[in-house]
Each structure stands twice: as structure tokens, then as C-alpha cells.
Amino acid sequence: MTSTPLFAPPYYAVIFISLLPEHTEEYGETSGEIYELAQGQPGFLGVDSVRDAGGQGATISYWRAEDHVTNFCKIATHRHAQQRGRETFYERYEVRVAKVEKEYAWRRKEDGVGEYVKK
Amino acid sequence: MTSTPLFAPPYYAVIFISLLPEHTEEYGETSGEIYELAQGQPGFLGVDSVRDAGGQGATISYWRAEDHVTNFCKIATHRHAQQRGRETFYERYEVRVAKVEKEYAWRRKEDGVGEYVKK
């Protein structure tokens, strides 16, 4: 439920939008393993991941440089294939690799107002 | 439940990660209006939006050029403020503006296998 902090641009985001027809235990294990794998990779900054009850999901992982993205994509693809073959999990997905140029955040403060945050 | 198609890079993505403590009718109206507003703006390509039962949300809107993003951000901020003031909706959010450099998609086919799509 916690989202990522700011990371100071420029850095990279991998936007993964997917539709999962059913949430199986095996899928949960594989995606958990890939997340653990990501955390151990060079250049990993953080990840935001949301999936709704209908199976639509958005996972955005953040990386310091483009080389780190390339490295992770190779590893994730390989691991997925090892596990079972991704064809069995998803109905569809889109992957986008994007360079983050600007960012800001907003946080509610205790007084109920809020403040903008920049890094 | 349908995700966006591919748009052919380069283009821009606005990644909006938010936490909504409670989903009110008023919030639904405002976010619906902002989506309608986006669709009518120059350079709008599409949007992916997911929110889970815990209130964590990810909305990624896609735009042809950086100027279109700047224009939309101004309008969305203004509309939000007009409605009520965004402080009342969110617990926190992060906004990231990123240039999409690469993309690909995967679609399940009728035979249960699948195919990669590039534009």
C-alpha cells in the first residue's frame, strides 16, 4: 500500500500493463520471485504495483539507467520462461520503457492540508 | 478492462500513483471529468487506469509530445482545484513525466499460444 519515494530524474521506468484472467497461486509465486529478483539487480530503485479485482494490473519499476533496464528485462523474461512460460498467465500485456524527466509528489500532512515534495 | 494499444515511440507518459483513503462519489465524478477532459485535449493518445480495493491507484496517460503534457497538467490541476481542492481526495500521490522510448505488447491468440506485437 505504500508507494515509492521520488528518485531524482533522469532515471528509467518500465511500465507493465497486463490483464490476468485468473489469479493462480503459481502466478503469485512467479511474480513474487521476479520482484525479489528485481530488488537484487544493479540500478533498481523501486516498484509500484496495483491490480484490481477484474485482473487489470499496472506495475511500474524504476531503474537508474537504461543498461539496468535491459539487464532486468533479460533476466525477468528468462525467469518467467523457466517457471512455466508466460503464455499461461496473461491474456495480454504491454511493456513500455520510458525515461523519467520530471517528478513531484504530494503528501497529506497531519493538519489535513498537504505539501508538494520535489527532489 | 481493456488496455491501450501501442502508439509508436517517441511519445510521453504521465505516471500518476495515488492513495485514496476512501472512494467517494464526488471523487468518481471529478476523476471522470478529468478523463473526459483529457480525451478532448490535443495530443492525447490513451490512458491506463487501475485502482485496487485498498485504494492504491496507478493511472498512466499517454501523449504525443511534451507540450501536450504541459498543457494537460495545467488544465487538470485547475479543474481539480475548481472541483474541491485535491487535498480532500488523496492521502498521497506521485507524478512522473517520462518519455517512452520503446514498447512492445503480447496478445493471447485463439490457439492459446500468443504473439508479440510491435508498432
gemmi code that builds the backbone of each chain (N, CA, C; Angstrom):
import gemmi

chains = {
    "A": [
        ("MET", (0.821, -1.210, 0.000), (0.000, 0.000, 0.000), (0.859, 1.266, 0.000)),
        ("THR", (2.149, 1.103, 0.267), (2.995, 2.292, 0.215), (3.542, 2.444, -1.188)),
        ("SER", (3.537, 3.659, -1.667), (4.093, 3.897, -2.986), (5.564, 4.281, -2.822)),
        ("THR", (6.239, 4.368, -3.937), (7.672, 4.643, -3.907), (7.935, 6.120, -3.603)),
        ("PRO", (9.123, 6.418, -3.117), (9.518, 7.821, -2.939), (9.963, 8.402, -4.282)),
        ("LEU", (10.445, 9.617, -4.287), (10.999, 10.213, -5.508), (12.462, 9.788, -5.657)),
        ("PHE", (12.938, 9.767, -6.898), (14.290, 9.231, -7.127), (15.242, 10.220, -7.797)),
        ("ALA", (14.771, 11.402, -8.142), (15.591, 12.419, -8.799), (15.921, 12.049, -10.253)),
        ("PRO", (15.213, 12.639, -11.207), (15.458, 12.368, -12.636), (16.847, 12.876, -13.054)),
        ("PRO", (17.381, 12.353, -14.161), (16.761, 11.336, -15.016), (16.953, 9.914, -14.479)),
        ("TYR", (15.926, 9.093, -14.697), (16.030, 7.655, -14.446), (15.001, 6.960, -15.342)),
        ("TYR", (14.917, 5.652, -15.261), (14.043, 4.917, -16.184), (12.862, 4.253, -15.479)),
        ("ALA", (11.747, 4.185, -16.198), (10.566, 3.478, -15.709), (10.180, 2.404, -16.729)),
        ("VAL", (9.886, 1.211, -16.237), (9.325, 0.162, -17.095), (7.851, 0.023, -16.712)),
        ("ILE", (6.975, 0.383, -17.639), (5.527, 0.366, -17.389), (4.966, -0.939, -17.947)),
        ("PHE", (4.462, -1.779, -17.064), (3.954, -3.094, -17.472), (2.451, -3.132, -17.167)),
        ("ILE", (1.627, -3.098, -18.220), (0.169, -3.148, -18.088), (-0.280, -4.542, -18.512)),
        ("SER", (-1.059, -5.220, -17.677), (-1.405, -6.598, -18.023), (-2.827, -6.952, -17.627)),
        ("LEU", (-3.339, -7.960, -18.260), (-4.646, -8.500, -17.898), (-4.465, -9.976, -17.551)),
        ("LEU", (-4.857, -10.305, -16.339), (-4.679, -11.645, -15.798), (-6.073, -12.265, -15.683)),
        ("PRO", (-6.369, -13.293, -16.469), (-7.729, -13.851, -16.436), (-8.085, -14.421, -15.065)),
        ("GLU", (-7.128, -15.083, -14.405), (-7.408, -15.578, -13.060), (-6.120, -15.552, -12.251)),
        ("HIS", (-6.259, -15.260, -10.972), (-5.083, -15.158, -10.125), (-4.795, -16.523, -9.501)),
        ("THR", (-3.826, -17.205, -10.045), (-3.482, -18.518, -9.514), (-2.347, -18.391, -8.510)),
        ("GLU", (-2.212, -19.396, -7.689), (-1.140, -19.408, -6.701), (0.219, -19.392, -7.407)),
        ("GLU", (0.271, -20.135, -8.500), (1.527, -20.223, -9.249), (1.935, -18.857, -9.797)),
        ("TYR", (0.935, -18.087, -10.255), (1.259, -16.737, -10.739), (1.818, -15.891, -9.609)),
        ("GLY", (1.183, -15.966, -8.458), (1.638, -15.205, -7.300), (3.084, -15.527, -6.947)),
        ("GLU", (3.423, -16.779, -6.986), (4.802, -17.186, -6.683), (5.785, -16.618, -7.696)),
        ("THR", (5.428, -16.729, -8.967), (6.340, -16.264, -10.012), (6.529, -14.755, -9.947)),
        ("SER", (5.424, -14.011, -9.781), (5.581, -12.555, -9.767), (6.333, -12.123, -8.504)),
        ("GLY", (6.114, -12.838, -7.407), (6.872, -12.549, -6.183), (8.358, -12.787, -6.389)),
        ("GLU", (8.692, -13.860, -7.058), (10.106, -14.174, -7.314), (10.750, -13.137, -8.220)),
        ("ILE", (9.986, -12.683, -9.202), (10.549, -11.688, -10.126), (10.770, -10.371, -9.401)),
        ("TYR", (9.882, -10.058, -8.475), (10.068, -8.843, -7.683), (11.318, -8.952, -6.809)),
        ("GLU", (11.488, -10.091, -6.186), (12.700, -10.310, -5.370), (13.954, -10.217, -6.223)),
        ("LEU", (13.844, -10.781, -7.409), (14.945, -10.764, -8.361), (15.297, -9.320, -8.736)),
        ("ALA", (14.264, -8.516, -8.985), (14.461, -7.115, -9.355), (15.211, -6.376, -8.258)),
        ("GLN", (14.790, -6.597, -7.041), (15.396, -5.881, -5.911), (16.889, -6.132, -5.775)),
        ("GLY", (17.320, -7.299, -6.240), (18.736, -7.620, -6.145), (19.559, -7.161, -7.338)),
        ("GLN", (18.908, -6.590, -8.351), (19.633, -6.208, -9.567), (20.262, -4.827, -9.439)),
        ("PRO", (21.375, -4.618, -10.160), (22.009, -3.296, -10.144), (21.069, -2.234, -10.718)),
        ("GLY", (21.028, -1.081, -10.067), (20.253, 0.042, -10.583), (18.789, 0.044, -10.206)),
        ("PHE", (18.341, -0.952, -9.460), (16.928, -0.996, -9.052), (16.627, 0.107, -8.040)),
        ("LEU", (15.568, 0.881, -8.303), (15.199, 1.968, -7.392), (13.935, 1.651, -6.594)),
        ("GLY", (12.935, 1.056, -7.261), (11.687, 0.772, -6.553), (10.634, 0.284, -7.531)),
        ("VAL", (9.459, -0.024, -7.011), (8.384, -0.518, -7.873), (7.027, -0.124, -7.285)),
        ("ASP", (6.088, 0.233, -8.158), (4.682, 0.441, -7.782), (3.863, -0.602, -8.515)),
        ("SER", (2.981, -1.296, -7.799), (2.222, -2.362, -8.437), (0.791, -2.382, -7.910)),
        ("VAL", (-0.165, -2.350, -8.825), (-1.589, -2.345, -8.474), (-2.317, -3.330, -9.374)),
        ("ARG", (-3.195, -4.151, -8.798), (-4.062, -4.989, -9.638), (-5.474, -4.923, -9.079)),
        ("ASP", (-6.460, -4.723, -9.946), (-7.835, -4.626, -9.461), (-8.536, -5.987, -9.500)),
        ("ALA", (-9.738, -6.028, -9.007), (-10.467, -7.293, -8.876), (-10.762, -7.915, -10.237)),
        ("GLY", (-10.786, -7.102, -11.272), (-11.044, -7.602, -12.618), (-9.823, -8.192, -13.299)),
        ("GLY", (-8.670, -8.105, -12.647), (-7.462, -8.705, -13.198), (-6.571, -7.752, -13.973)),
        ("GLN", (-7.010, -6.484, -14.096), (-6.179, -5.483, -14.786), (-5.080, -5.031, -13.836)),
        ("GLY", (-3.854, -5.015, -14.317), (-2.727, -4.650, -13.454), (-1.797, -3.643, -14.079)),
        ("ALA", (-1.193, -2.820, -13.225), (-0.157, -1.888, -13.664), (1.016, -2.035, -12.711)),
        ("THR", (2.174, -2.387, -13.253), (3.387, -2.483, -12.442), (4.429, -1.580, -13.079)),
        ("ILE", (4.909, -0.620, -12.309), (5.931, 0.288, -12.825), (7.176, 0.112, -11.979)),
        ("SER", (8.251, -0.359, -12.604), (9.517, -0.483, -11.870), (10.445, 0.640, -12.321)),
        ("TYR", (11.277, 1.092, -11.394), (12.135, 2.253, -11.636), (13.599, 1.841, -11.552)),
        ("TRP", (14.402, 2.365, -12.480), (15.804, 1.967, -12.631), (16.663, 3.190, -12.884)),
        ("ARG", (17.895, 3.142, -12.388), (18.752, 4.326, -12.508), (19.126, 4.612, -13.962)),
        ("ALA", (19.443, 3.586, -14.745), (19.929, 3.828, -16.112), (19.367, 2.794, -17.081)),
        ("GLU", (19.476, 3.096, -18.358), (18.910, 2.235, -19.392), (19.533, 0.835, -19.380)),
        ("ASP", (20.829, 0.756, -19.124), (21.509, -0.549, -19.067), (20.883, -1.449, -18.012)),
        ("HIS", (20.469, -0.852, -16.915), (19.854, -1.642, -15.834), (18.518, -2.225, -16.283)),
        ("VAL", (17.795, -1.451, -17.078), (16.509, -1.929, -17.607), (16.736, -3.115, -18.535)),
        ("THR", (17.672, -2.954, -19.434), (17.973, -4.019, -20.401), (18.360, -5.297, -19.667)),
        ("ASN", (19.215, -5.157, -18.688), (19.663, -6.294, -17.881), (18.489, -6.980, -17.190)),
        ("PHE", (17.624, -6.170, -16.561), (16.496, -6.752, -15.835), (15.506, -7.437, -16.780)),
        ("CYS", (15.227, -6.819, -17.924), (14.258, -7.406, -18.865), (14.722, -8.779, -19.324)),
        ("LYS", (16.007, -8.906, -19.590), (16.565, -10.207, -19.985), (16.336, -11.242, -18.888)),
        ("ILE", (16.651, -10.852, -17.665), (16.543, -11.783, -16.536), (15.089, -12.158, -16.256)),
        ("ALA", (14.195, -11.161, -16.287), (12.781, -11.417, -16.000), (12.179, -12.346, -17.056)),
        ("THR", (12.506, -12.096, -18.305), (11.995, -12.926, -19.398), (12.463, -14.364, -19.220)),
        ("HIS", (13.726, -14.494, -18.898), (14.309, -15.823, -18.722), (13.639, -16.562, -17.560)),
        ("ARG", (13.466, -15.850, -16.448), (12.877, -16.477, -15.270), (11.426, -16.893, -15.513)),
        ("HIS", (10.716, -16.004, -16.166), (9.318, -16.292, -16.490), (9.232, -17.568, -17.336)),
        ("ALA", (10.095, -17.641, -18.327), (10.094, -18.786, -19.233), (10.449, -20.063, -18.467)),
        ("GLN", (11.415, -19.933, -17.572), (11.824, -21.068, -16.739), (10.653, -21.580, -15.919)),
        ("GLN", (9.929, -20.645, -15.328), (8.844, -21.009, -14.429), (7.787, -21.842, -15.127)),
        ("ARG", (7.348, -21.315, -16.246), (6.223, -22.016, -16.870), (5.954, -21.557, -18.297)),
        ("GLY", (6.404, -20.388, -18.639), (6.022, -19.814, -19.937), (4.926, -18.816, -19.660)),
        ("ARG", (5.180, -17.583, -19.987), (4.235, -16.537, -19.570), (2.900, -16.650, -20.275)),
        ("GLU", (2.859, -17.387, -21.367), (1.606, -17.538, -22.104), (0.470, -18.025, -21.204)),
        ("THR", (0.823, -18.778, -20.185), (-0.220, -19.381, -19.362), (-0.820, -18.397, -18.353)),
        ("PHE", (-0.133, -17.292, -18.086), (-0.636, -16.359, -17.073), (-1.537, -15.262, -17.655)),
        ("TYR", (-1.030, -14.579, -18.670), (-1.680, -13.349, -19.104), (-2.605, -13.544, -20.302)),
        ("GLU", (-3.571, -12.654, -20.357), (-4.411, -12.569, -21.547), (-3.739, -11.619, -22.552)),
        ("ARG", (-3.133, -10.559, -21.993), (-2.430, -9.588, -22.824), (-1.532, -8.737, -21.937)),
        ("TYR", (-0.541, -8.147, -22.497), (0.213, -7.143, -21.750), (0.939, -6.205, -22.701)),
        ("GLU", (1.267, -5.030, -22.163), (2.082, -4.059, -22.883), (3.258, -3.670, -21.990)),
        ("VAL", (4.408, -3.555, -22.596), (5.605, -3.108, -21.881), (6.088, -1.820, -22.527)),
        ("ARG", (6.344, -0.818, -21.712), (6.898, 0.439, -22.229), (8.103, 0.838, -21.389)),
        ("VAL", (9.172, 1.192, -22.057), (10.373, 1.659, -21.370), (10.457, 3.167, -21.589)),
        ("ALA", (10.508, 3.911, -20.483), (10.432, 5.367, -20.590), (11.452, 6.037, -19.680)),
        ("LYS", (11.970, 7.158, -20.146), (12.945, 7.929, -19.374), (12.213, 9.003, -18.574)),
        ("VAL", (12.294, 8.934, -17.274), (11.611, 9.913, -16.413), (12.394, 11.226, -16.423)),
        ("GLU", (11.703, 12.290, -16.794), (12.363, 13.589, -16.920), (11.973, 14.534, -15.783)),
        ("LYS", (10.761, 14.363, -15.262), (10.274, 15.241, -14.183), (9.476, 14.417, -13.191)),
        ("GLU", (9.433, 14.878, -11.965), (8.611, 14.194, -10.965), (8.294, 15.151, -9.825)),
        ("TYR", (7.171, 14.940, -9.194), (6.889, 15.615, -7.935), (5.874, 14.781, -7.176)),
        ("ALA", (5.745, 15.081, -5.901), (4.826, 14.305, -5.070), (4.016, 15.247, -4.203)),
        ("TRP", (2.941, 14.709, -3.668), (2.128, 15.467, -2.732), (1.823, 14.559, -1.541)),
        ("ARG", (1.942, 15.107, -0.351), (1.687, 14.326, 0.864), (0.714, 15.069, 1.768)),
        ("ARG", (-0.264, 14.367, 2.264), (-1.149, 14.955, 3.261), (-0.362, 15.115, 4.557)),
        ("LYS", (-0.520, 16.229, 5.205), (0.144, 16.440, 6.497), (-0.876, 16.250, 7.613)),
        ("GLU", (-0.383, 16.276, 8.816), (-1.260, 15.995, 9.955), (-2.399, 17.004, 10.108)),
        ("ASP", (-2.164, 18.226, 9.659), (-3.215, 19.242, 9.790), (-4.303, 19.074, 8.723)),
        ("GLY", (-4.182, 18.036, 7.891), (-5.224, 17.773, 6.897), (-5.002, 18.525, 5.608)),
        ("VAL", (-4.075, 19.467, 5.612), (-3.727, 20.142, 4.360), (-2.690, 19.258, 3.675)),
        ("GLY", (-1.714, 19.798, 3.050), (-0.745, 18.933, 2.395), (0.409, 19.747, 1.879)),
        ("GLU", (1.394, 19.058, 1.321), (2.535, 19.782, 0.788), (3.092, 19.071, -0.435)),
        ("TYR", (3.627, 19.857, -1.356), (4.297, 19.317, -2.522), (5.730, 18.987, -2.155)),
        ("VAL", (6.213, 17.924, -2.738), (7.578, 17.477, -2.471), (8.301, 17.394, -3.806)),
        ("LYS", (9.495, 17.909, -3.855), (10.349, 17.726, -5.038), (11.708, 17.277, -4.570)),
        ("LYS", (12.438, 16.600, -5.430), (13.743, 16.114, -5.008), (14.825, 16.765, -5.843)),
    ],
    "B": [
        ("MET", (-11.519, -2.445, -18.630), (-10.701, -3.668, -18.595), (-9.791, -3.778, -19.820)),
        ("THR", (-10.064, -2.970, -20.824), (-9.170, -3.031, -21.985), (-8.016, -2.068, -21.778)),
        ("SER", (-6.852, -2.511, -22.127), (-5.703, -1.624, -22.012), (-5.482, -0.937, -23.352)),
        ("THR", (-4.578, 0.023, -23.340), (-4.346, 0.829, -24.536), (-3.559, 0.040, -25.583)),
        ("PRO", (-3.669, 0.435, -26.832), (-2.833, -0.168, -27.877), (-1.422, 0.440, -27.821)),
        ("LEU", (-0.591, 0.102, -28.757), (0.740, 0.718, -28.852), (0.628, 2.017, -29.657)),
        ("PHE", (1.551, 2.941, -29.388), (1.420, 4.258, -30.013), (2.611, 4.677, -30.865)),
        ("ALA", (3.653, 3.858, -30.914), (4.867, 4.152, -31.688), (5.694, 5.271, -31.053)),
        ("PRO", (6.764, 4.929, -30.369), (7.631, 5.920, -29.729), (8.353, 6.759, -30.788)),
        ("PRO", (8.819, 7.953, -30.384), (8.731, 8.504, -29.037), (7.393, 9.186, -28.759)),
        ("TYR", (6.938, 9.062, -27.505), (5.787, 9.813, -27.025), (5.934, 9.945, -25.510)),
        ("TYR", (4.977, 10.563, -24.847), (5.122, 10.820, -23.421), (4.104, 10.066, -22.568)),
        ("ALA", (4.533, 9.696, -21.364), (3.644, 9.057, -20.396), (3.645, 9.879, -19.108)),
        ("VAL", (2.465, 10.113, -18.555), (2.361, 10.733, -17.233), (1.923, 9.632, -16.266)),
        ("ILE", (2.818, 9.279, -15.346), (2.557, 8.189, -14.403), (2.050, 8.805, -13.102)),
        ("PHE", (0.820, 8.516, -12.759), (0.206, 9.101, -11.565), (-0.105, 7.961, -10.588)),
        ("ILE", (0.651, 7.902, -9.478), (0.457, 6.867, -8.455), (-0.200, 7.545, -7.258)),
        ("SER", (-1.315, 7.002, -6.762), (-2.011, 7.701, -5.687), (-2.594, 6.740, -4.666)),
        ("LEU", (-2.836, 7.276, -3.497), (-3.534, 6.515, -2.461), (-4.775, 7.308, -2.057)),
        ("LEU", (-5.912, 6.647, -2.195), (-7.207, 7.265, -1.953), (-7.780, 6.613, -0.691)),
        ("PRO", (-7.900, 7.349, 0.398), (-8.372, 6.723, 1.640), (-9.777, 6.155, 1.513)),
        ("GLU", (-10.653, 6.859, 0.809), (-11.991, 6.307, 0.596), (-12.511, 6.781, -0.759)),
        ("HIS", (-13.244, 5.916, -1.413), (-13.748, 6.256, -2.737), (-15.128, 6.908, -2.593)),
        ("THR", (-15.161, 8.206, -2.731), (-16.425, 8.925, -2.614), (-17.017, 9.142, -4.002)),
        ("GLU", (-18.301, 9.410, -4.021), (-18.982, 9.680, -5.278), (-18.405, 10.935, -5.938)),
        ("GLU", (-18.078, 11.902, -5.101), (-17.539, 13.155, -5.611), (-16.186, 12.928, -6.301)),
        ("TYR", (-15.381, 12.039, -5.704), (-14.108, 11.729, -6.339), (-14.338, 11.092, -7.701)),
        ("GLY", (-15.267, 10.152, -7.752), (-15.576, 9.480, -9.011), (-15.979, 10.466, -10.090)),
        ("GLU", (-16.796, 11.431, -9.717), (-17.229, 12.446, -10.687), (-16.052, 13.267, -11.188)),
        ("THR", (-15.213, 13.697, -10.259), (-14.091, 14.550, -10.657), (-13.115, 13.792, -11.536)),
        ("SER", (-12.779, 12.555, -11.157), (-11.800, 11.826, -11.965), (-12.401, 11.481, -13.332)),
        ("GLY", (-13.704, 11.223, -13.378), (-14.374, 11.003, -14.657), (-14.310, 12.236, -15.539)),
        ("GLU", (-14.528, 13.386, -14.944), (-14.482, 14.637, -15.718), (-13.085, 14.914, -16.241)),
        ("ILE", (-12.083, 14.607, -15.416), (-10.711, 14.862, -15.856), (-10.346, 13.927, -17.007)),
        ("TYR", (-10.856, 12.722, -16.957), (-10.613, 11.785, -18.052), (-11.271, 12.270, -19.344)),
        ("GLU", (-12.499, 12.739, -19.217), (-13.188, 13.293, -20.400), (-12.444, 14.493, -20.957)),
        ("LEU", (-11.962, 15.306, -20.024), (-11.199, 16.496, -20.383), (-9.941, 16.089, -21.152)),
        ("ALA", (-9.250, 15.072, -20.651), (-8.016, 14.595, -21.292), (-8.287, 14.163, -22.723)),
        ("GLN", (-9.364, 13.423, -22.907), (-9.680, 12.893, -24.233), (-9.879, 13.980, -25.277)),
        ("GLY", (-10.308, 15.141, -24.809), (-10.535, 16.242, -25.741), (-9.308, 17.105, -25.985)),
        ("GLN", (-8.197, 16.826, -25.290), (-7.016, 17.688, -25.415), (-6.150, 17.287, -26.605)),
        ("PRO", (-5.435, 18.268, -27.169), (-4.528, 17.940, -28.274), (-3.429, 16.980, -27.811)),
        ("GLY", (-3.128, 16.010, -28.644), (-2.020, 15.102, -28.364), (-2.359, 13.931, -27.477)),
        ("PHE", (-3.612, 13.826, -27.032), (-3.991, 12.705, -26.160), (-4.005, 11.394, -26.952)),
        ("LEU", (-3.328, 10.368, -26.424), (-3.282, 9.074, -27.107), (-4.137, 8.017, -26.419)),
        ("GLY", (-4.098, 8.008, -25.072), (-4.855, 6.986, -24.358), (-4.521, 7.006, -22.881)),
        ("VAL", (-5.169, 6.139, -22.113), (-4.913, 6.097, -20.673), (-5.139, 4.675, -20.152)),
        ("ASP", (-4.300, 4.253, -19.205), (-4.494, 3.006, -18.466), (-4.695, 3.385, -17.013)),
        ("SER", (-5.735, 2.840, -16.384), (-6.015, 3.230, -15.007), (-6.481, 2.018, -14.198)),
        ("VAL", (-5.823, 1.785, -13.068), (-6.142, 0.650, -12.204), (-6.185, 1.128, -10.757)),
        ("ARG", (-7.207, 0.721, -9.995), (-7.202, 1.002, -8.557), (-7.626, -0.265, -7.835)),
        ("ASP", (-6.894, -0.626, -6.783), (-7.245, -1.848, -6.051), (-8.167, -1.532, -4.869)),
        ("ALA", (-8.625, -2.570, -4.199), (-9.609, -2.409, -3.132), (-9.044, -1.604, -1.957)),
        ("GLY", (-7.716, -1.586, -1.822), (-7.091, -0.829, -0.732), (-6.938, 0.653, -1.026)),
        ("GLY", (-7.297, 1.070, -2.246), (-7.244, 2.495, -2.572), (-5.986, 2.932, -3.308)),
        ("GLN", (-5.071, 1.979, -3.524), (-3.846, 2.303, -4.278), (-4.184, 2.348, -5.757)),
        ("GLY", (-3.774, 3.399, -6.438), (-4.103, 3.534, -7.846), (-2.917, 3.892, -8.709)),
        ("ALA", (-2.972, 3.446, -9.954), (-1.966, 3.831, -10.947), (-2.711, 4.251, -12.208)),
        ("THR", (-2.502, 5.494, -12.625), (-3.104, 5.982, -13.867), (-1.985, 6.489, -14.751)),
        ("ILE", (-1.876, 5.913, -15.940), (-0.832, 6.338, -16.866), (-1.516, 6.873, -18.118)),
        ("SER", (-1.334, 8.169, -18.373), (-1.905, 8.742, -19.596), (-0.769, 8.947, -20.590)),
        ("TYR", (-1.114, 8.821, -21.878), (-0.110, 8.867, -22.937), (-0.387, 10.042, -23.866)),
        ("TRP", (0.689, 10.729, -24.240), (0.596, 11.969, -25.010), (1.646, 11.985, -26.102)),
        ("ARG", (1.315, 12.612, -27.232), (2.236, 12.592, -28.367), (3.507, 13.389, -28.088)),
        ("ALA", (3.393, 14.538, -27.435), (4.583, 15.379, -27.248), (4.570, 16.046, -25.872)),
        ("GLU", (5.732, 16.557, -25.492), (5.888, 17.151, -24.166), (4.957, 18.353, -23.959)),
        ("ASP", (4.774, 19.154, -24.996), (3.877, 20.314, -24.889), (2.455, 19.893, -24.511)),
        ("HIS", (2.030, 18.755, -25.027), (0.682, 18.264, -24.733), (0.558, 17.906, -23.252)),
        ("VAL", (1.625, 17.363, -22.694), (1.637, 17.011, -21.272), (1.525, 18.272, -20.419)),
        ("THR", (2.324, 19.257, -20.754), (2.331, 20.511, -20.003), (0.941, 21.139, -20.020)),
        ("ASN", (0.370, 21.183, -21.183), (-0.969, 21.735, -21.357), (-2.003, 20.988, -20.507)),
        ("PHE", (-1.965, 19.650, -20.567), (-2.940, 18.868, -19.817), (-2.753, 19.018, -18.307)),
        ("CYS", (-1.508, 19.034, -17.847), (-1.246, 19.149, -16.399), (-1.823, 20.461, -15.851)),
        ("LYS", (-1.659, 21.524, -16.617), (-2.222, 22.816, -16.208), (-3.735, 22.722, -16.073)),
        ("ILE", (-4.360, 22.149, -17.085), (-5.820, 22.056, -17.109), (-6.352, 21.149, -16.002)),
        ("ALA", (-5.683, 19.999, -15.815), (-6.138, 19.044, -14.793), (-6.023, 19.647, -13.400)),
        ("THR", (-4.929, 20.339, -13.145), (-4.720, 20.965, -11.845), (-5.799, 21.998, -11.585)),
        ("HIS", (-6.079, 22.789, -12.602), (-7.077, 23.836, -12.484), (-8.463, 23.238, -12.207)),
        ("ARG", (-8.807, 22.191, -12.958), (-10.118, 21.580, -12.802), (-10.287, 20.945, -11.416)),
        ("HIS", (-9.228, 20.270, -10.992), (-9.244, 19.640, -9.675), (-9.497, 20.699, -8.594)),
        ("ALA", (-8.771, 21.800, -8.711), (-8.889, 22.878, -7.729), (-10.297, 23.472, -7.758)),
        ("GLN", (-10.826, 23.623, -8.965), (-12.191, 24.132, -9.125), (-13.195, 23.240, -8.413)),
        ("GLN", (-13.005, 21.943, -8.618), (-13.973, 20.995, -8.075), (-14.066, 21.073, -6.560)),
        ("ARG", (-12.912, 20.998, -5.948), (-12.974, 20.903, -4.497), (-11.625, 21.147, -3.824)),
        ("GLY", (-10.569, 20.962, -4.561), (-9.238, 21.007, -3.947), (-8.804, 19.580, -3.736)),
        ("ARG", (-7.721, 19.228, -4.338), (-7.364, 17.810, -4.342), (-6.982, 17.313, -2.965)),
        ("GLU", (-6.668, 18.211, -2.064), (-6.281, 17.813, -0.715), (-7.319, 16.891, -0.063)),
        ("THR", (-8.547, 17.058, -0.466), (-9.600, 16.294, 0.196), (-9.713, 14.861, -0.325)),
        ("PHE", (-9.132, 14.589, -1.488), (-9.269, 13.247, -2.054), (-8.144, 12.297, -1.632)),
        ("TYR", (-6.918, 12.743, -1.850), (-5.794, 11.817, -1.751), (-5.081, 11.886, -0.403)),
        ("GLU", (-4.473, 10.735, -0.076), (-3.584, 10.684, 1.067), (-2.168, 11.070, 0.615)),
        ("ARG", (-1.837, 10.632, -0.591), (-0.543, 10.955, -1.171), (-0.587, 10.655, -2.662)),
        ("TYR", (0.275, 11.287, -3.412), (0.446, 10.881, -4.805), (1.809, 11.293, -5.330)),
        ("GLU", (2.213, 10.605, -6.390), (3.439, 10.951, -7.100), (3.098, 11.097, -8.582)),
        ("VAL", (3.676, 12.101, -9.195), (3.507, 12.323, -10.630), (4.880, 12.238, -11.285)),
        ("ARG", (4.965, 11.469, -12.358), (6.221, 11.376, -13.111), (5.926, 11.578, -14.589)),
        ("VAL", (6.698, 12.410, -15.220), (6.570, 12.639, -16.656), (7.751, 11.952, -17.332)),
        ("ALA", (7.446, 11.051, -18.262), (8.503, 10.238, -18.850), (8.338, 10.105, -20.354)),
        ("LYS", (9.451, 10.058, -21.040), (9.451, 9.915, -22.499), (9.565, 8.430, -22.851)),
        ("VAL", (8.564, 7.902, -23.520), (8.563, 6.479, -23.885), (9.491, 6.276, -25.080)),
        ("GLU", (10.461, 5.411, -24.910), (11.458, 5.176, -25.954), (11.253, 3.848, -26.667)),
        ("LYS", (10.701, 2.865, -25.948), (10.484, 1.532, -26.536), (9.169, 0.974, -26.028)),
        ("GLU", (8.572, 0.115, -26.811), (7.340, -0.545, -26.361), (7.140, -1.835, -27.134)),
        ("TYR", (6.487, -2.780, -26.513), (6.007, -3.952, -27.231), (4.837, -4.532, -26.463)),
        ("ALA", (4.087, -5.382, -27.127), (2.911, -5.963, -26.491), (2.887, -7.451, -26.754)),
        ("TRP", (2.098, -8.132, -25.975), (1.887, -9.563, -26.181), (0.390, -9.826, -26.094)),
        ("ARG", (-0.120, -10.631, -27.018), (-1.549, -10.951, -27.045), (-1.748, -12.451, -27.111)),
        ("ARG", (-2.639, -12.949, -26.288), (-3.011, -14.354, -26.407), (-3.825, -14.531, -27.687)),
        ("LYS", (-3.538, -15.579, -28.412), (-4.324, -15.870, -29.619), (-5.321, -16.981, -29.308)),
        ("GLU", (-6.165, -17.228, -30.254), (-7.222, -18.214, -30.023), (-6.699, -19.612, -29.736)),
        ("ASP", (-5.532, -19.915, -30.290), (-4.987, -21.260, -30.092), (-4.361, -21.419, -28.708)),
        ("GLY", (-4.437, -20.355, -27.891), (-3.925, -20.457, -26.522), (-2.457, -20.107, -26.423)),
        ("VAL", (-1.800, -19.975, -27.558), (-0.400, -19.534, -27.532), (-0.435, -18.015, -27.535)),
        ("GLY", (0.409, -17.345, -28.226), (0.336, -15.895, -28.209), (1.315, -15.317, -29.198)),
        ("GLU", (1.304, -14.006, -29.318), (2.237, -13.391, -30.246), (2.678, -12.030, -29.743)),
        ("TYR", (3.910, -11.681, -30.065), (4.435, -10.367, -29.748), (3.997, -9.379, -30.806)),
        ("VAL", (3.740, -8.171, -30.380), (3.308, -7.119, -31.288), (4.255, -5.949, -31.143)),
        ("LYS", (4.685, -5.398, -32.244), (5.468, -4.150, -32.202), (4.871, -3.206, -33.209)),
        ("LYS", (5.077, -1.933, -33.001), (4.488, -0.980, -33.929), (5.597, -0.215, -34.631)),
    ],
}
model = gemmi.Model(1)
for chain_id, residues in chains.items():
    chain = gemmi.Chain(chain_id)
    for i, (resn, *xyz) in enumerate(residues, 1):
        res = gemmi.Residue()
        res.name, res.seqid = resn, gemmi.SeqId(i, " ")
        for name, pos in zip(("N", "CA", "C"), xyz):
            atom = gemmi.Atom()
            atom.name, atom.element = name, gemmi.Element(name[0])
            atom.pos, atom.b_iso = gemmi.Position(*pos), 0.0
            res.add_atom(atom)
        chain.add_residue(res)
    model.add_chain(chain)
structure = gemmi.Structure()
structure.add_model(model)
structure.setup_entities()
